[in-house]
């Protein structure tokens, strides 16, 4: 009886995680550059109650008898597929149609990667920035609009 309860509880916990992932997807449906996720599941493990036996000239073999212990979340995957493009009316909004990311840098020098293309020009520095105020970096890792030696 304890095995059946563990199996049921593990399934409910895994399903709760799936609902959390779906809720996060719904909450971020209008977030620029958001990538939806999905939960993957796997069996926990099986206990073998009876081993398999080979057949002989008189009868066929028997399969192993196993009892499963439930399921667990194997991982949460990002959906990196392209969503539909939509015109925003802003000349600085861009989108990536293939693979790749925008490389951005915060004020502390930390580098991040994003696919959110809602960009603007920072009035103080003249640099191209994303919605978080991070500086968009060029191909060589330098802020766009600046000389490679700066």
C-alpha positions as CSV (number, residue, x, y, z in Angstrom):
1,X,0.0,0.0,0.0
2,X,2.9,2.4,0.8
3,X,4.2,2.0,-2.8
4,X,0.8,3.0,-4.3
5,X,0.6,6.1,-2.1
6,X,4.2,7.1,-3.0
7,X,3.3,6.6,-6.7
8,X,0.2,8.8,-6.4
9,X,2.0,11.5,-4.4
10,X,4.9,11.7,-6.9
11,X,2.5,12.1,-9.8
12,X,0.7,14.9,-8.0
13,X,3.9,16.7,-7.2
14,X,5.1,16.4,-10.8
15,X,1.7,17.6,-12.0
16,X,1.9,20.6,-9.7
17,X,5.3,21.6,-11.2
18,X,3.7,21.3,-14.7
19,X,0.9,23.7,-13.6
20,X,3.5,26.1,-12.1
21,X,5.2,26.1,-15.5
22,X,1.9,26.7,-17.3
23,X,1.0,29.5,-14.9
24,X,4.4,31.2,-15.5
25,X,3.8,31.0,-19.3
26,X,0.4,32.6,-18.9
27,X,1.7,35.3,-16.5
28,X,4.4,36.3,-19.0
29,X,2.4,36.1,-22.2
30,X,2.9,39.9,-22.9
31,X,6.5,40.1,-21.8
32,X,8.9,41.2,-24.5
33,X,11.3,38.4,-25.5
34,X,9.7,35.8,-23.1
35,X,10.2,32.2,-24.1
36,X,7.7,29.7,-22.9
37,X,8.6,26.5,-21.1
38,X,7.4,23.0,-20.8
39,X,7.9,20.3,-18.2
40,X,9.2,16.9,-19.1
41,X,8.5,13.8,-17.0
42,X,10.3,10.5,-16.4
43,X,9.7,7.3,-14.4
44,X,11.4,7.3,-11.0
45,X,12.5,3.6,-11.0
46,X,11.0,0.1,-10.9
47,X,11.3,-2.7,-8.4
48,X,11.6,-6.1,-10.0
49,X,9.3,-8.6,-8.2
50,X,10.0,-11.5,-10.5
51,X,12.9,-11.9,-13.0
52,X,12.5,-12.7,-16.6
53,X,13.0,-16.3,-17.6
54,X,14.1,-17.7,-21.0
55,X,12.0,-20.2,-23.0
56,X,12.7,-23.8,-23.7
57,X,11.5,-26.5,-26.2
58,X,8.2,-26.9,-24.4
59,X,7.1,-23.4,-23.4
60,X,8.0,-19.7,-24.0
61,X,9.7,-17.5,-21.5
62,X,8.1,-15.2,-19.0
63,X,8.5,-11.4,-18.7
64,X,9.8,-9.7,-15.6
65,X,7.3,-8.5,-13.2
66,X,8.0,-4.9,-12.1
67,X,6.3,-2.3,-10.0
68,X,6.9,1.4,-10.6
69,X,7.4,4.0,-7.9
70,X,5.9,7.0,-9.7
71,X,7.2,9.9,-11.8
72,X,9.3,13.0,-11.4
73,X,10.1,16.1,-13.4
74,X,13.0,15.3,-15.7
75,X,13.5,18.9,-16.7
76,X,11.9,22.1,-17.7
77,X,12.7,23.1,-21.3
78,X,12.6,26.5,-23.0
79,X,10.7,26.8,-26.2
80,X,13.4,28.5,-28.3
81,X,11.2,28.5,-31.5
82,X,10.4,31.8,-33.2
83,X,7.1,33.4,-32.4
84,X,5.2,35.5,-34.8
85,X,6.6,38.9,-35.7
86,X,4.5,41.9,-35.0
87,X,4.9,45.5,-36.1
88,X,5.2,47.9,-33.1
89,X,5.5,51.1,-35.0
90,X,8.8,51.9,-33.4
91,X,11.9,52.2,-35.6
92,X,14.2,50.9,-32.9
93,X,12.2,47.7,-32.2
94,X,14.0,44.7,-33.7
95,X,13.5,40.9,-33.8
96,X,15.8,38.0,-34.4
97,X,14.3,35.6,-37.0
98,X,17.0,32.9,-36.7
99,X,19.3,31.6,-34.0
100,X,21.1,34.0,-31.8
101,X,20.8,36.6,-29.0
102,X,21.5,40.2,-28.4
103,X,24.5,40.7,-26.1
104,X,23.9,43.3,-23.4
105,X,26.0,44.7,-20.5
106,X,24.8,46.2,-17.3
107,X,26.5,49.1,-15.4
108,X,28.7,46.7,-13.4
109,X,30.1,45.1,-16.6
110,X,28.1,41.8,-16.4
111,X,27.2,40.5,-19.8
112,X,23.7,39.0,-20.5
113,X,22.0,37.5,-23.5
114,X,18.5,38.4,-24.6
115,X,16.1,38.0,-27.5
116,X,14.0,41.0,-26.4
117,X,14.4,43.7,-29.2
118,X,12.7,46.7,-27.6
119,X,15.6,49.1,-27.9
120,X,16.1,52.8,-27.3
121,X,18.9,55.3,-27.4
122,X,20.2,56.4,-24.0
123,X,20.2,60.2,-23.9
124,X,23.2,60.6,-21.5
125,X,25.6,58.2,-23.2
126,X,24.2,58.0,-26.8
127,X,24.4,54.2,-26.5
128,X,21.7,51.8,-27.7
129,X,20.1,50.2,-24.7
130,X,17.4,47.5,-24.1
131,X,14.2,47.8,-22.0
132,X,16.3,47.2,-18.8
133,X,18.7,50.0,-19.5
134,X,21.5,47.6,-20.4
135,X,23.9,48.6,-23.2
136,X,23.6,46.6,-26.4
137,X,27.0,45.3,-27.4
138,X,28.2,44.9,-31.0
139,X,29.7,41.8,-32.7
140,X,33.1,42.4,-31.1
141,X,31.6,42.9,-27.6
142,X,31.9,46.7,-27.7
143,X,29.0,49.1,-27.2
144,X,27.3,49.9,-30.5
145,X,28.2,53.2,-31.9
146,X,31.6,53.3,-30.1
147,X,35.0,52.6,-31.7
148,X,36.4,49.1,-31.2
149,X,39.3,50.5,-29.2
150,X,37.1,52.3,-26.6
